[in-house]
Amino acid sequence: MPLPITLLDDRRFDDLVAEARQRLVSQLPELTQVVEGDPLYAITDLMAWMTETIIYRANLIPERQRQAFLNLLQIPLRPSLPARGLVAIHSSSKQAQLPKLLPDATRLSAGKIIISTRGELQPTPLTLRLMIKERLGMNELNAMGVTLTQLRELYNFGSQTASPFRPRSFNLGSDRPSLQQSLDKKYYLLLHLNDKKLVQHKDKVRANLAGKILNIGLAPVTDLPAEIARELPPRALRWQLLWQQSADSQRAELLPLEVLDDSSRGARQCGVVRIKIPANFQAFNSEFTQDPKYAGMNNTPPEAPVDVDPQTVIAWLCLSAPDDPDFSLGFMAVNAVDVVAQEVVQDLLIGMGDGRAGQVANLNRSDVDAASLRIEVSENGAYVLWQPVANFSGCSLNDRVYQFDAASGSVIFGDGIRGKRPGPTERIRAARFCAGGGSNGNLPAASVKQLLSAGNAELKVEQNWPLGGGLDAETVAQAEQRIPAELRHRDRAVTREDFIQLAQDNPIVPVGRAELIPGLMPGNSLEATQLDVPGVVSLLVMPPAEPALSAAPKPSAGLLADLFRYLAPRTLLGTELYVLSPQFVPVALSLSLEVMDRSNLISVTRAVEQSLLKSLWPLAPGGFDGNGWPLGRELDVNELRTLAGRTAGVLAINALQLYHQTRDGQWHKVNKLRMDAYQLPELTEVHIEEGEQEPGPPQRVVQPPPEAGIAVPVIPDFC
């Protein structure tokens, strides 16, 4: 509880007036006959007002001292932040010739708000469709009335196995693309002409695209704060061009594409990937078969959506992330460019040198982005760039440096001893700076519609992703609340709860559950794992997931690496941190039961399976207490039998068998399964029989599932 602050004097105007009148009466008894409204009372009122003013200013002294102390900490007010986003600018020309290159700082408008581009853009007449090969499990195949045997006979694979899939196209802007259900962990990008009238010029368009730079915009599902995104290394993305050597081939060749720049940092933040199209682009045939029976076989791209004319197809690209195979996207667009809700000002004359020490030149605006400011001073008829510094200490008399006060928009030069002075009549100009920002730039989709540059009638502006991240400048009151917090040890991992809370609240990757094991040091193998090692902590994490058989929430290598990089700077010195996945032990259950009503046999057996799955699921609301199955808790047949017997509609559980898979792939029947502190069960199958007999083993115990085989599309009977 903070100590109460005592006022120097808590008397107000009325109190001072009453005291003054009382003193006058006591000192001059003849004033007792003075009535209200006498001019004498005007003097007492005036003196009371002046006294109250002095008291008020005296009470402000502690507040002014606190502000002066905060200023001595040299923690400035946070400036406004501009909103950022993506805008696509397409060519709407009916000719094969590509439009001119749009330069950096091209201006767009959203009503009264000026938007500026960052980086160059070559508009093209291309449209993007994003697809994946969606994996089909046995439940989906059964619902479609298809078996693996039928697929093997249909495609004449012989002894080879089939990996069934169906093509899925994402609606960019509303869907959230993900590779979690992808068969081969790849996004397929279909680039096609945006106008069928260009089909007759298709070869010329491909020739004009050769050697050009293609901009593809990426946005994550949740955009990271800029300071967090800079802490993490870019996610490694693999961009490839798919092509065929011959039309009869059922395999695709993959050509790595050169990435010139990636402002999205591997789709960690909203940005643009600049890809160079091969100079011999025409030599790569991207017209894959569109026969639904064969489209997507092996590593060829899936069948194109029905609304895409095959004659308009220009190229197929594929995108994958080796370190994060399940990564998701919020949005993707071709012909995209980074935009910022700021105005770019160039070559603005702000003053003339006078040769005096500490000369000040004003930009006359307080919304200038200090990082973008470039100040030049003319010397002998040519402008020379000067460098910004935080202060002039350590500068010599010939150093071309300046200070910039963003709050007032002032450019301050040196005194000729520390920092050079602009000479008399030398022009001072702001060669370039960005101005603007604030929350008014946070615009919803379809707000940016107009390109302000002249001569661009054949360009179409499209904004399908909102601009965000804009913040107003920090007020003094907000700074007074924030700055003391800068001195506290916050956002640090010290206790067990700190590690878990920081992991679950991190803004980078979603975490469904986190558990800390002090002293656990992993080795090159499970046998090399050590416990109770001083100074070592291991954080076991799992991503969010819905309960399903053979689908334990296993984190990807990218998730573990990103979370480690986020937590490592927040741990105490001397702490050896490991961010790991729990080891999931495959288990299978087989049981025989009797139901109260045989007409409900299917629904009851399904409910028993879901009850067991929920109980063994490691994430909330699974487990006994709704927080997931505890780490290291052993599995007992009798306990599982009791759980199954509590299901509504079950008359009796006559027998239950527990199987677990060892590291050599063999299944073993046990009554109790002991778990190490870092292990969790992964329920792979529940085999249920009706009756009093001993149940047979689960299917995967008798016949393990085949390894992934050749990718084959599954054609539904009805579309």
Buried (B, 14 or more C-beta within 10 A) or exposed (E): EEEEEEEEBEBEBEEBBEBBBEEBEEEEEEBEEBEEEEEEBEEBBEEBEEBBEEBEEEBEEEEEEEBEEBEEEEBEBBBBBBBBBBBBBBBEBEBBEBBEEBEEBBBBBBEEBBBBBBBBBBBBBBBBBBBBBBBBBEEBBEEBEBEBEEBBEBBEBEEEBBBBBBBBBBEBBEBEBBBBBBBBBBBBBBBBBBBEEBEEBBEBBBEBBBEBBBBBBBBBBEBBEEEBBEBBEBBEBBBBBBBBEEEEBEEBBBEEBEBEEBBBBBBBBBBBBBBEBBEEBEEBBBBBBEEBEBBBBEBBBBBBEEEBEEEBBBBBBBBBBEBBBBBBBBBBBBBBBBBBBBBBBEEEEBBBBEEEEEBBBEBEEBBBBEEBBBBBBBBEEEBEEBEBBEEBEEBEEEBBBBBBBBEBBBBBBBBBEBBBBBEEEBBBBBBBBBBBBBBBBBBEBEBBBEBEEEEBEBBBBBBBBBBBBBBBBBEEEEBBEBBEEEEEEEEEBEEBEBBBEBBEEBEBBEBBBBBBBBBBBBEEEEEEBEBEEEEBBBBBBBBEBEBEBEBBBBBBEBBBBBBBBBBEEBBEEEBEBBBBBBBBBBBBBBBBBBBEEEEBBEEBBBBBBEBBBBBBBBBEEBBEEEEBBBBBBEBBBEBBBEBBBEBEBBEEBBBBBBBBBEEEEEBEEBEEBEBBBBBBBBBBBBBBBBEEEEBEBBBBBEEEEEEEBBBBBBBEEEE
